[in-house]
Amino acid sequence: MSQRGSREEIEEALEALNDAMQEEIEVISEKYMPENYPIETVPIKAKKSDIEIKTCAIVWRPLP
């Protein structure tokens, strides 16, 4: 009989742990939802020193 009592206690403890874990998962999931972190657009202008031309080519294609 003591074995059955401890099994029930363990199952109750496991259920309580699962409930607590589920609550924590919901809190963490809600905290890190993408909707909670808006994306801001920031324009960045290019500087002349940031532009570099490596190849300059002229392409010619004859007309048919």
Buried (B, 14 or more C-beta within 10 A) or exposed (E): EEEEEEEEEEEEEEEEEEEEEEEEEEEEEEEEEEEEEEEEEEEEEEEEEEEEEEEEEEEEEEEE
